[in-house]
Amino acid sequence: MTGDATLRRYAGYGMKRAFNAIQADVNAALAPLGLRMITFSTLAVIAENPGLRQSRLADILAMERPNLVVVVDELERAELISRQRPPEDRRAYALQLTLAGRRLLDKALAAVNAHERRMTAGLTEEERQALIRALARVEQNGRRDQDDPAELSCP
């Protein structure tokens, strides 16, 4: 008996427990590179969107802007990213990976790919893709509920 049988009936509780395991494993995989899940995620999004504004990065990562500033400052101090003011908007910063950031991201991607294989061991590729789709649907449902309080439902 696990002591939490009532909670284990809920998908949200299972996702929380799975996330805790995932976060611990990915942070352990990234630690030798001097990264954490959030710093890796930030580098990956900037690499995919060169010139991205900090406000948009916060939206993509679903982070509060003040919290993101701390992460961006950390990455900039480590010379993994650069912030430049675009001429058309002197209030914003456009983010770019530096060469060192690109090289570190490449190593981190290899570590995260190995982490992904560990965490999804025993799943077929079809099951892994189904899991990704199911999680995206749950996220979408949560966003819909945030946008329209009338759609909130009780368990």
C-alpha positions in Angstrom: 0.0 0.0 0.0 1.4 3.4 -1.0 -0.5 5.5 1.5 -1.8 7.8 -1.3 -4.2 5.5 -3.1 -7.0 8.1 -3.1 -4.7 10.6 -4.7 -3.4 8.1 -7.3 -6.8 8.0 -8.8 -6.3 11.5 -10.2 -4.4 12.2 -13.4 -3.1 15.5 -11.9 -1.5 13.7 -9.0 0.1 11.2 -11.3 1.4 14.0 -13.5 2.9 15.8 -10.4 4.6 12.6 -9.3 5.9 12.0 -12.8 7.1 15.6 -13.1 9.0 15.4 -9.8 10.9 12.3 -11.2 11.4 14.0 -14.5 12.7 17.2 -13.0 15.1 15.4 -10.7 16.5 13.2 -13.6 16.9 16.0 -16.1 18.5 18.3 -13.6 21.0 15.5 -12.7 21.7 15.0 -16.4 22.3 18.7 -17.0 24.3 19.5 -13.8 27.6 18.4 -15.3 27.0 21.1 -17.9 26.2 23.7 -15.4 22.6 23.9 -16.5 19.2 23.2 -15.0 15.8 22.4 -16.6 14.9 26.1 -16.8 18.3 27.3 -18.2 18.3 24.5 -20.7 14.7 25.3 -21.7 15.6 29.0 -22.1 18.6 28.2 -24.3 16.5 25.8 -26.5 13.7 28.4 -27.0 16.2 31.2 -27.9 18.0 28.9 -30.3 14.7 28.1 -32.0 13.7 31.8 -32.1 16.7 34.0 -32.7 16.0 37.6 -31.9 13.2 36.6 -29.5 12.0 39.3 -27.1 12.2 38.6 -23.4 8.5 39.1 -23.0 7.7 36.5 -25.6 10.2 34.1 -24.1 8.4 34.4 -20.8 5.1 33.6 -22.5 6.5 30.6 -24.3 8.0 29.2 -21.1 4.9 30.2 -19.0 7.1 32.1 -16.6 6.6 35.3 -14.7 8.7 38.0 -16.4 10.6 39.0 -13.2 11.6 35.3 -12.7 12.7 35.1 -16.3 15.0 38.1 -16.0 17.0 36.3 -13.3 17.5 33.3 -15.7 18.4 35.6 -18.6 20.9 37.5 -16.5 22.5 34.2 -15.4 22.8 33.0 -19.0 24.2 36.4 -20.1 26.8 36.5 -17.3 27.9 33.0 -18.4 28.2 34.4 -22.0 25.7 31.8 -23.4 23.3 34.4 -24.7 23.5 38.1 -25.7 20.8 40.8 -25.3 20.7 43.5 -27.8 18.2 46.4 -28.2 16.6 46.2 -31.7 16.6 49.6 -33.5 12.9 49.5 -34.0 12.1 49.1 -30.2 14.6 50.5 -27.8 12.5 49.3 -24.8 12.9 45.6 -25.6 15.8 43.2 -25.8 16.3 40.7 -28.6 18.0 37.5 -27.4 20.6 35.5 -29.3 22.7 32.4 -28.4 26.4 33.0 -28.5 28.7 30.5 -30.0 29.4 29.1 -26.5 25.7 28.9 -25.9 25.2 27.0 -29.1 27.9 24.5 -28.3 26.6 24.0 -24.8 23.1 23.6 -26.0 24.3 20.8 -28.4 25.8 18.9 -25.5 22.7 19.5 -23.4 20.4 18.2 -26.1 22.4 15.0 -26.1 22.0 14.7 -22.3 18.3 15.5 -22.5 17.7 13.0 -25.3 19.3 10.3 -23.0 17.1 11.5 -20.1 14.0 11.2 -22.4 15.0 7.6 -23.3 15.4 6.8 -19.5 12.1 8.4 -18.5 10.1 6.7 -21.3 11.8 3.3 -21.2 9.2 0.6 -21.7 7.0 2.8 -23.9 6.8 2.2 -27.6 7.4 5.2 -29.8 3.6 5.2 -30.5 2.9 5.2 -26.8 5.4 8.0 -26.2 3.8 10.1 -29.0 0.3 9.3 -27.5 1.6 10.5 -24.1 2.9 13.8 -25.6 -0.5 14.3 -27.3 -2.5 13.5 -24.2 -0.4 15.9 -22.1 -0.8 18.7 -24.7 -4.6 18.1 -24.5 -4.6 18.4 -20.7 -2.6 21.6 -21.0 -5.0 23.0 -23.6 -8.0 22.1 -21.3 -6.3 24.0 -18.5 -5.7 27.0 -20.6 -9.3 27.0 -21.8 -10.5 26.8 -18.2 -8.3 29.8 -17.3 -9.7 31.8 -20.2 -13.3 31.0 -19.4 -14.1 30.6 -15.7 -17.6 29.4 -16.7 -15.9 26.2 -18.1 -14.3 25.3 -14.8 -15.5 21.9 -13.6 -15.3 20.2 -10.2 -14.0 16.6 -9.9 
